[in-house]
Structures are given as C-alpha cells and as structure tokens.
Amino acid sequence: MSESDLFITCPKGVEYLLEEELQVLGLTPVRQAPAGVWARGSLESVYRCCLWSRLANRVVLHLATVDATDGDALYDGVQQVDWRQHLSVSGRFLVTFLGSNKAIRNSQYGTQRTKDAVVDALRKPSGVRPGVDTRDPDLRITVRLHRDKAHIGLDLSGDSLHKRGYRTEKGQAPLRENLAAALLLRSGWPDIARQGGDLTDPMCGSGTLLIEGALMAMDQAPGLNREQFGFERWPGHQPMVWDRVLREAQERARNGRRTVRARLRGYDQDRRVIATAWRNIERAGLGDVVHVERRALSDFRNESRAASGLILTNPPYGERLKADGELAGVYEVLGNMVRSEAQGWRLGVFTGKPELGHAIGLRSDRQYRLFNGRIPAQLLLFDVQPANETRVRKPGEAEPVTPRIANRERADMFANRLRKNRKALGQWARKQGIECFRVYDADMPEYAMAIDCYGDRVHVQEYAPPKSVDPRSARERLGEALAMIPDVLGVSPEDVICKQRQRQAGRQQYEKQNRSGDRQVVMEGGCQLLVNLKDYLDTGLFLDHRPVRQWIQRHASGGRFLNLFAYTGAASVHAAMGGARETLSVDMSRTYLDWARDNLQLNGFDEKAHRLEQADCLQWLSQRPEGADTGFDLIFMDPPTFSNSARMEDVLDIQRDHEWLVHRAMLRLAPGGVLIFSTNFRRFRLSDVISERYEVTDITRETIDRDFRRNERIHQCWRIRHDG
C-alpha cells in the first residue's frame, strides 16, 4: 500500500494531542475534524498507529467519497468501490453507518443499503456471496454520512483501540483508556517520569490512570497485549512488515521494563473497585510497578520518596456522591491533602464539575476541556505550594502588581455576577463544544467591560468611561474587577489580558497595539483558528459572528465562497471545512491576509483552491465581475462602520454606502446564491431599495448566540437573494 488517506478517530477534545502523536508515529496529519484527524500514511505507519497510539479509537482507511442524496445514490456509489481488493466472495463483513440526511433518515437504512451494495458487487452467478457477521467479521466497513456525501472506509483497527486487553471488567464510572492517556499527556507525565518522578491517584477506581501511566513510563506500546487487529484478515495485510513493527515494540518494552524508575500508587475507599484494579494490573503484567490498596481520601499519605511527581485523579461526578455539597467536601479534602503531603508536585483533577475546583484552595494554572463519553469535563492542573509559602522573585524580576479593592462589597457583587454567568455559560459552552465565549458584558453599570474566555485565557475590554465619570473612580473599579477575575474564572493573573475599548475610526480597531507576537490556537466548529489577545484591540476572531460562521460551514458544501472585508479569514476556514470547493478572501491588510493564510494552512487548506487577494473592497467591487471573481454561491460581507484609511481610494460610510455595496456584491452571485450582509453599526437601517429589489430575510436574532443575548444590538444581519 502506497501512502493513503486515513481518518483516525479519538475522544472529543483530544484532536490536538492526536495530531502530534500521529506525526511521531510517521503519519502526515492533513487536518483536524471533530473527534478525529485526517492524515496520510504508509501501511507501516498504519501498523504503528494501531499498535502505538495511546489516543486513537479507530484507524479508518478511506476508500471513496460518494454521492448520498438518497438511498439509490448511496447504493450506486458503494457498488463502484472495488470490493474484491478488500473482501473475498465468501468472507464475512460488518457495516457501521454514522449520520443522516433528508433522504437517509436513520443509520439502519443506510447500513442496509450499504450491505446490499457490497453483497451485490461480490455475488457470483452461482449464488455464492459474502455474509454479514456482527461478532467476528473479516472486514469492518465504515460509512460516515455528512449532508449528501458518504465517506466510505475500512476500519483497520478492529475493536476500538482503547481496548488494550487488560480491562475485561469495569469499576464504577471508569475512564476509557485513551482518555486516561490524554489526561496523563496533558499533565506532563512523560517528562515527570523521565525525570524520576512518581504517579499517585488517591481515588483510583479500577486503576486505568495508573496502568496507562505505567505503560508510558515503560515505553510499552498500548496495543501489545491485544489479541488481534482488524487488518490481520484484510487481503492488503503484509505480515512481514507487521512482524517487523511488532518485534521492535517488544524489544522496546523489554528495555523499558529494565530501566523504568517511576513508581505508581493508587488508593480508593471502595473494596470492590480495588479488587478490580488489582485484576487489571495483573492482566497488564504490571504487578511489580503499580501498587493499589484500600484507603479513604482522608487517610491519604504520600509514600513516594520522589521530590517531585504527579497526583492525577478523577473524582466522582455525583454518581457515587449525590449532592454537590458532598462533592465540594471531597475537593476540599483533596486540596488540604496535597498541600500537606505533596509540596513541589503537580496536581491534576479531571472533573465533570469544574465549578467545584475552587474548593481545592489552589489556583489552577491550566484548564483543558475534554469529554468523558458525552459528559463535558475539564482537566484542572495545579502546582502544589505550601499554604503559607511566598514565592521568591528572581533577580531583576519586577514586583507583581496586585490590583487594589477599594470597595469590598461592590467587588463581591461583581464577583457573584461573574460567577453566576460563568456557571451558566460555561456549562452551555462545554455542551456546545465552544472554547471561546463572552462571559460578561457590562452586566453591572459600575463595571463597564466585556470579558471573553479564550480557552484557558481571559480577554478583558474596558469600555472607555464617559467624561462625566471621575477617572480615578473608573481605575478603582477596573482594579477591583482585575483582582476578582482570576479567582472567579480559575485562571492565573498572567493569563488575564486587559485593554480599553474606545470609539475607533475606520480600521484603527485593527491597528497594532503591541508587538508580543503571542498567538494561540482555539477551536470552533472543528476549525483551528489563531487569535492574538495582546497585540490588537480585536483578537482576530469576532465571537458574536460564531453562529454566522457555523451557518456558512453548514451551507458551503460543494460551492464557491467569497469573503469580503475578510479580516483574518475565519469565515473562509469555516467554508472550507464545510466542503466549499473554492474560497476567495479579499481584504486591504497584508497583515490580516497573512493571518488568514496561516489559519487556512493550519487546517490543511492551500491557496490553489482557497485564494487570498489584497485589495480595497470598494475598488474590487467596482470592477466588472468576470472570470474566477464571479459566480459565487455564498458571499459574506461584514464591512467596517466607517473607514478613511490612507490605502483606500474613497471613504466608507456604511449607512450611506451599503446600498451600493450590496448591489455590487449581488452581481458576483451565481443563480440561487446567497449574500450574508452584517454590520455592527447600532443605528443602521437597511435601505428600502434593497428590500424592494431583492428577497431579504432579517436573520439577526438567529445569529445572536446565548453569550451575546444580554446585548442583542451587537450586530444586525440579513440573508439576501435575487428575487425570482
């Protein structure tokens, strides 16, 4: 097998880690998708992935993408695959079908049509035909339906790769093995183990974290104890290549066992799960490396002699402890325990109740959003310091500035409001898979600021106070807010970035304020996007347009997309991720087009199909539409309210000029195409001429997401089509 397209699935939220792991295993990641990564690789790299991946669920060899507008189209597309390369006429196979559309409304119907197509493609005139086997098939066929396209593949992993072979029985609410591995990687366990540190889990359950930690510390492939993989009965299997990969893994495991220094200990108050943990440890062959025993959390003692190490645990979510009050007590005991028993260590807490993290009494310096099955959860990471320790500043280091609280009662009211918002919006965002959202927007007049969460960092924009407000009072209230935000939102003060937002002329809001170059990657709708919280007034991602971008992603499949006033190209990335065959992003700023290029490349899209053009949009639209610059199925236009940039040939006033802008953009549409026009000018009124000439739908309300409903004037938005 030469290099082929592959889709490697993983738990939701683990995509970043999986992409890094695939590169180490010899595959070339192409782009991330929700709960998976598209990649290219050879057969040897596929074998390494199946044997060595600690994060993947399945490794799917992509065979074809076919039309699936209805059952007949799906049947015809599946039949076109050369199944004789993959399954004998007397073989047994299983179909796994995911997704639905208007015509294929359930997975059973899609499964049946796929099965019929495979059987009919292989059936001999004599009547010999392959059969379906749901228990032990020779071949597993996967079909992933997205809108009207079906992605057909072969699952070369067999059973999900999270099944390592050591866990045949489960404790209560067990972690899957690959999720446990993700937690260990996020917590920095491999580096801690190499430096001689130990691992402890004071609420270890069935021992999954400890076993996965031991396999990492010993350099043992997680699939080494599996009985079989899906590729072993596939006609394309090459036993000599597989034997070479397997022998190498066995040799590494022998060397790792001889050199491992880490010791791993676990405790749990439940006698039954400790018994289960011991059986899992023995099946994994780790009885000499991992030790577990029955012990209540309140009786915990750190028996490690290592100066540093990792305490990583997954407290009960509420299944065994029913009330949040009881759970909060567990977190408080855990915090007291680690401060007294594990100074200088790292603490990681994986929890479905992140709002209880404050009860630990330590400040989390990192938070990662993950899913435990379908349960939104967070990994909170802490450096454990004594309760009374004062950090000594390094030579030359500036003394930290502690914001002063002038009015405690007023500050507490702000903190309570922010805490309430965080609880409600944080839960909503986790369920929606949203990493960046607005948590506060001048909810209290005394604290006139917008507060946005970007992963584990916070972006604060203070609205410039009117002249009637005493500047000293305004500074006091800002200081109070900055003093409360880190504790309430669970971030370090260094990860709170504060700016003052004033009325801007033209593109001043885009001009550079700083030169840190500090960019971070955030996720939105399966897209990776770069943001910069420090160097510009805006961050590179307009959060209020999230629903618009998601709508574009859902409706871009197979079409051509034009992004006018493109800024950093986020909408173009969403269109490309949604399957647009071409995109064109037009903006006047070279800086932001370079940023857009980085965003596209980050998601695996190149400039052949996804063009960037530096131009004044007014001048570009005034040119006669022709060639590749016309015939777009979908156009997004979000102009500035006013612009008099020196690089523009004219001055833009959105109220005065929008009628001309819309008319010129409509000339670029293909028949049946759609223009999405948006503006954040609060006093804007759409011209009656536009409403009379085109089919216009006001979609403002449906483009205001939950985190912006306190300020529904954040923007206005219309969907515009040619009338008839």
N, C-alpha and C positions, 0 to 999 in steps of 0.2 A: 504494500500500500504506500503510494507516494503521500505527500502532505495532503491532508483532507480537512474539511470543515468539521468542527466539533462544537457541541453545546454541552457544557459541564454545569450541572445544577448544584445548588448549595442552599443552606438555610437563608432566609431573607435577612439582609443586613450584613452578610459575610462576603459579599461580592468583591470588595476591595482586597481583602485578605486572600481570597481565592485567586484573583488575578496575579498577585505577587507570587503565590505558591506555584501556579502554572508555569510562570517564567523559569523558576528554579528547576522544574521538572522537565524542561525542554520544549514546552509548547509556546506558541506565539499568541498572546491574547489579542483579539481584534476589537471587541467592545463588550461592555457590561450590559446586562439586561436584568430585570427584576428576578432575583433568586437564581442567578446564573451568569456565566461568562461564555461568549462566543470566542473560539480560538482555532488555530490551525496547528497541525502536528503530524508527525510520522507515526507508524504503528508502534515503534519502540517507545515513543513519548506517551502514546495511549496506554501501553502496558505500565509504564512508570506511574502514570497518573492513577490508574486503577489500584496499583499496589501501594503507592506512597502518599496519595492525597489524604490529608487529615481533615479536609474541609468539604470535599465534594460529596454529593449524593449519588449522581449518575453521570456517566460519560457516554454521550449520545453521538454516534457517527451520523452526520447529516447526509441524506441521500438526495433529497429533492424538495423544492417548494412548488406546490401545485395549486391550481385554482380550486376553490371550495365554496363557490357561491351557492351550491346546493349539493344534495347527495349524489346526483349523477355526475356532476363535475368532479367531485372528490373521488368517486369510483374510477372515472376515466384517468385521472391524474395518478392514482396509486397503481393502476394497471400498467402505466407507462414505465414504471421502475423495473429494471432487470432483476427480478427476484431470484433467478437461477444462480446469480452470483452469491446469494446470501442464504438460501434455504433449499434443501433437497425436496423433491416432489413428495417424499414420504415423511418429511420432517414434521415437527410439532412447533407451533408458534403461539405467541400471546400478543394481543394488541392493547396498548394503553393509550387512551384518547383523552386529551385535555382541551377544553374550550368549547364555545358555542357561537352561533351567529343566528341571523333571522331564519335561515332555512334549516340549519343543523342545530336543533334546539337542545339536544342533550347528548351526553357522551355515549350512551348506549347505541343510539342511532349511528353516530359517527364510527363507533367501534365495529358495528355490523357491516356498514358499507366498506370500511377498510378491509375487514376479514374476507368479505365476498370477493373483493378485487384481487387480493393476494391469492386466494384459492383458485379463482378463475384463470389467473395468469399462469399458474403452475399445473393446473389439472391436465392429465393426459387423456387422449381419446379412450383409453382402456378404462377410465374411471378412477385411476389412482390419483390421489390428491392429498395435500398436506392437511393436517388436523390442528385443532386448537387445544392447547394444554395450559390450564391456568396455574398448575402447580409446579411443573418442571419442564418448561419449554426449551427447545433447542435455540430459539431465536425470540427476542423481545423487540417488537416493533412499536415505536412511539410516534404519535401524531399530535402536534401542538397546533391548534386552530386559533388564528388571530384574524379577526374580521373575516375576510373572504379568501385567506391564504392558509394552506395547511403545510406545516413543516414536517416532513417525514424523515425518521431516523431509526437507527439500530442502537439499542441500549447494550453497550459492550460491557457494562459493569455487572449485569445480572441483578442479584439482590442489591438494594441500596448500599453504597459503600460505607455508610455509617455503621453498618453491622459488621463489626470486626471479628466476631466469633466467640468473644469471651463472655458476652452477656446474653444468657438464654432465659433469664428470669429478671423481673423488674422490681425495684423498690418503689416507694410511693413517689409520684411526680418525678420520674427520672429525667435527667438531661440526655438528649441524644449525644452520641459520641463525638460527632463532628462539631456540634455546638460547643461541647466542652473543650474541644481542641481550639476553637476560635477564641473562647474566653482566656485560655492559657496564653495564646499568642498575643492577644490584646494586652494582657497583663505583664508581658515581658518575661514569661517563664523561661524560654530557652536561654536567654542571656543570663538570667539569675542562676540557672542550673550550671551553665558553663563556668560561672564564677564561684561555684562551690556552695550556693545557697540551697535551702531545703524548701519543701512544699508541705503545707498543712491545710486541711479542710476540717474545721470544727463542727460542721453539720454535713457530713459526707454522704449520707444516704447510701446508695448502692455502690459508691466508690468510683463513679465514672471519671470525675475530675482527676483523682489520684492516679488511676490507671493510664489515662491519656497523658498525664504529666510524666509518668514513668517511661512510657513509650518514647516520648520526645527526648527525655534526658538520656535514654539509652540508644538513641538513633535507630530505633526499630521501626520498620515500616508497619503502619497500622493494619495493612491487609495481609500480613504474613501468616496469620492463623486462620484465614478464610479457607473454606473447603473448595470453593470454585468461583470463577468469574464468568460473566456472560459470553466473553469472546472465545472460550475454550471449545465450544461446539459450533462456532461460526466458520464457514468454509474459508474465510480470509485469514484465519489464525495461522501464525507462523511459530510453531513450538520451539525452534532453535533460538529465535530472538527472545521469546518469553523466558526460556530456561536461563539465558544469559542475564536478563534483568533480575530474575528470581535469585540466582546464585549470588549476585552482587549484594542484594538486600540481606541474604542470610549471613554473608561474611560481615557486613556492617553491624548486624545485630550481635554477632559473637564478639566483635571488638568492643561494641558499646557496653555490653554486659560486663566485660573485664575492666572497663575504665570508668564506669559511672560512679560519681561521688555523692549525688543527691540522695537524700532520704525523704520519704514521703509518709506522712502520718494522717490518719483520719479518725474522727470521733463522731458518734451520734448516740442520742439517748434511747433510740428505739432498738431493742434487742433483735427484732426480726430483720431490719434492714442491714444491721451489722453482719448478721449471718449471711445474708445475700451478698454483701460486699466481699466477704471472705471467699465465697464460692467464685465470684467473678475474678478476684485477684488470682486464685489458684488456676482457673482456666486460662488466664492470660500468662501464667508462668512467672508471676511477679511476687511470690510469697517472701522472697528474700530482700525485696526492695521496698515494698509497700506494707505498712502495718496499720490496722484499724482495730478499734476497741470501743466498747460501750462506755460513754461518758457524757454527762449533761454539759451544756454550754457553760453553765455557771461554775462547773468544776474544771474548766479547761486550764491546763498548764502547758506552756511552750517547752517541750522536752528536747527541742533541737539545740545543738551546740553551735550551729552556724551563726555568724554575726549578722547575716542578712538572709532574707528569704522571702517567700510569698505565702500569705494566707489568702486563700481563694475559696469562696463558699457561695452556695445558692440557698439562701434561707427559704423557709416555707412561704408560699404566696398567700396562704389563707386556707388551703385545703385541710391541713392538719391543725391550723390555728385559725379560728373563725373570725375573730374581731381584729380590726386594725389596731385597737388599743393594746391587745395582747402581742401583736406583731411588733409594734413600736417598742415594747419592752424587750423583745429579743434583740432588736437593733441596738438598743441602749446597752444591754449586757455585752453584746459583741464589741461595741466601742470601748467600754471600760476594760474589757479583757485584753484587747490588742494594745491599748496604751500602757498597760501594766506588764504585759508578757512579751511584746513583740516590737520593742522600740528599735527603729532603724530598718524595719521590714517594710514590705509593700503589702497593702490590703486591697483585695478585690471583692466586691459584693455584687453578684448578679441577681437582680430583683425585678419582679413584676410590680412592685410598689415603690418606685423611686422617690415618691413624695415622703417616704419614711426614712430616707437616707440621712436627714438632718439629725435623727435620733442617735446616730453613731457618735456624734460630737466631734467629728473631724471634717475638715474641708476637702471635698473631692477635687482633685486637680485634673481628672479626665472622666468623661462620660461617653459611653458608646451605646447607641440604640440598636437593639437586636430583637429577635423574636424567639420565644421558646414555644415552638409549634405555632399556634395562632395567637399566643399571648404576647402583647407588646411588653418589652422589658428593657432594662438598662444595666450595663456594667459600670459600676462606680469604682474608681480607683483612688487610693489614698496613700500618701507617705505617712508612716506612723511616727509621730514625735511624742515625747513625754508631754503631759498636760501643762507642765509649768516651764517648758523649755523656751528660751528666747534664742532665735536664730542669730548667729554672729555674722555681721556683714563682712564681705570680702574687702580687701584693701582697694580703695578707690571707688567702691560701690556707693551710690547715693542713698541717703536715708529715705526709706519709703514714706510717702505722704499718706497719712491717714485722714480721710475726709471727716470733717467735724460735724457732729449732730447738734445743731443749735436748739432744736425743739423736739424732744424725745417723743412726746405724744403725737405730734404731727407726723414724724418719721415712722412711728409704729403704724399709723393709719395707712400710710403709703405702702409699707411692707405687707400689711394684711391684704390690701387690694392686689398687690403684685402676686402675693402667694396664692390668692384665690384664682386669679387669672391663670397663673402657671399650672395649677392643678387641673382646671377645666380644659384649657387649651392644650396643655401638654399631653393629656390623655387622648384628646381628639387627634392631635398631630401624630402621635405614635400609631394610632389605629389606621390613619390615612397614609402612613409611611412618609410623612412630611418632616424634613430635617430643619428647614428654615421657616420661621413664622413670627408674626408680631404678637407679643405677649402683653403690651401695654401701649396705649396711645392717648396721652393727656386725659386719662380717666378722671384724675383729680386736677382741678384748675391750678392748684398750688404747685403741682409738679407737671409742667407742660413739656413733655418729652415723649418721643416714640422709642420703645425698647423692643429690639428684634433679637431672636435667638438664631444663631447660625451654627448648628451642631453644638459643640461644647464651648462656643464663644458668644459674647453678647455685644450688640451694636446699639449704642445709645445716641439718639439725636435730640439735643435740647432745642426746642423752638425758641427763637430769639424773643425775649420779653418785650412788650411794648414800652414806649418811653415813660409811661405813667408808673411803671414798676421800678422800685429802687434797685439799682444794680447789685448792691450788697445783699439785699434780701434774696434776689434771684440766685446769687452764688451760694448763699447758705442752703437754699432748698436743693440746688444741684448737688452740693456736698453731702447732704442728708441722703439723697437718692443713691449716690455712688457708694455710700457707706453701707446701705442696706442690700443693694442688688446682688453682690457676690454670695452672701449667705442665703438669701431667698431663692436664687436661681441655681445655687450649688456650683458656682464657678470660682476660679481664683481671680483676685483683683486684676492681675495682669491680663486676663482674658476679657476684660470689660473695656471696650473702646468707645470713647465719648467725643462727640462733635457738636457744634452748634449749627442749626439749620436756619438760614435766613432766606429771604426772597432773593432769587437769582435772576440775572438777565441772561437770556439765551443759553449757551452751553456752559455757563460758569459752574453749574452744578456738576459738570463732568471734568472740570479742570483739576489738576493735581494739587492736593493739599500737603502731601508728604512724599517721601521717597523711600519708604521702607521696603517696597517690593514684596511685602508679606501677603502672599496669596494662599488660599486654602481651597480644597475641593469639597463641594457639597453635592448631595444627591437630590434630584427632583424628578419624579416620574420615570425612574430608570435612567435618567441622564446625569452625567457628571458635569458640573459647572464650576468654573473658577470664580471666586469672589475675593475682593480685597477690602478689608474693613477699615484700613488705616489711611490709604493714600488719596482717596477721593471722597467727596461728600456723599455720593452714592456708591454702592458696593459692587456694582456690576450685575446685580440681579434685582429687578423690581418685584418685590414679593407680592404686591397687590395684583399683578398680572398672572399669578400662578394658574388660576382657572382658565385664562385665555390661552396660555401656553399648552395646558393639558388638552383643551378643545382642539387646538391646532394639531397636536400629536395624534389625536383620535381620528382626525379627518384628512390627514395629509397623505394617506397611503396611495402610492402609485401616481401621485400628482406632482405638479411643479409649484414651488412655493417662493414668493417674493417677500422679503423683509425690508421695508423702507424705514429709514432712521433706525438702523438695525442695532445700534449700541454695541453690546458685547456678543450679540448673536445667539442669545439663549433660545429665542423662538425658533431660530433656524435649526438649532440642535434638536429641539423637540420635534420639528417637522421631519428631520432626517431620521430620528429614532422611530417616528411613526410610519416610516416607509416611503417618504417622498423620494421620487426618483431624481429630482433636481431641486436645489435651493439656490437663491441669489440674495445676498445680503448687501445692501447699499448704505453707506454711511460716509460722512465727511472726514471723520477722525481716523488717521492711520493707527493711533494707539488702540482704539477700540476695535478696529478691524483685525489687528494682530491678536487682540484678546479673543475675538470671535474665532479666528483661525485656531488658536490654542484650544478653545472649547470644542470645536469640531474634531480636531485631531485627538483630543483626549477621549472622545467617544468612538474613534476608529473611522471617521469620515474624512475623505480627502477632497482637494479643490477641483478635481475633474468634474465631479457631479455637484459639488457644493461650492459655488463661486462666491468670491468677495470682490466688491468694487468700491473704490474710494471715489466718492462724488458728492457734490452738493445735491441733495434730493430734489430741490426745486429745479435746478438746471437739468438734472437727469430726466425728470418727469416732463419737462418742457420739450424734450427732443421727440422726434417722431418715433412711435413704437415700431420696432421691426426686429426680425430675426429671433435670436435667443432671449431678447429682452422684452418679449411679449408672450401672450398665450399662457398666462399663469392660472392655475386652478384655484389658488388660495393666496391672498395678499394680506399682510399685516402691516398697518401703518399707525404708529404712535408718535406723532411729531411733538417737539417741544412747544410750550405755550407761546414763547417769544424768542427770537434769535436774531442777533445782529452781528454774528461772527465775522471777522475780517475776511475769512475764506469764502463766505457766501457772497454771491452776486447780488442778492437782494435781502431785504429784511423780512423775516417771517413773523406774522401775527396770526395766531391760529384762528381766532374768531373771524377776522377779515378774510383770510386766505383758504379756509378749509374747503369752501365750495370748489375752488379751482383745484385743490389737491385731490379731492375725491373724484372729480371729473377726469383728471389726468390719470389717476390710478385705475379707474374703471376701464380706460382704453387698453390697459395691459392685461385685462382678464380674458380668459378663454370662455367660450359659451358655457353657461351654467356655473361659472366660477363665483367665488365669494370674496368680498373685501371686508376685513375686520378693521374698523376705524375706532381709535381710542384717544381720549385726551384727559389730562388731569386738571384742566382749567375749570375751576368750580363754577364760574359764571357763564360757561359755554352754552350756546343754544344752537342746535343743528338747523341749518338753513332749510326753509320750506321748499326751496327749489329742489334740493336733494330728495326730500320726501316725495315730491310730486313726480320726479323723473325716474326714481329707482324704487325697487322693493326694499324697504328699510325696516329692520327689526331692532328695537332697543333691547339689548341683552345685558344692560348694566347690572341688574340685580343678580342674574345668574353668574356673573363674573366677579362678584364680591364674595370672597370666601369667609369662613367663620371668624378668622382672626382680624378681619377688617370691617366687620359689621358695626362696630362702635363708631365708625367714621365712613359711612356709605357714600360720602362725597369724594372719596379718594380718587375715583376716576369715573368717566362715562364711556360707554362702549356700544357700538352698533354693528350689526351684520347687514351688509348691503349687497344686493344682487341686481342685475339688469332686469327690469320689469318686462316679463314676457320674452 
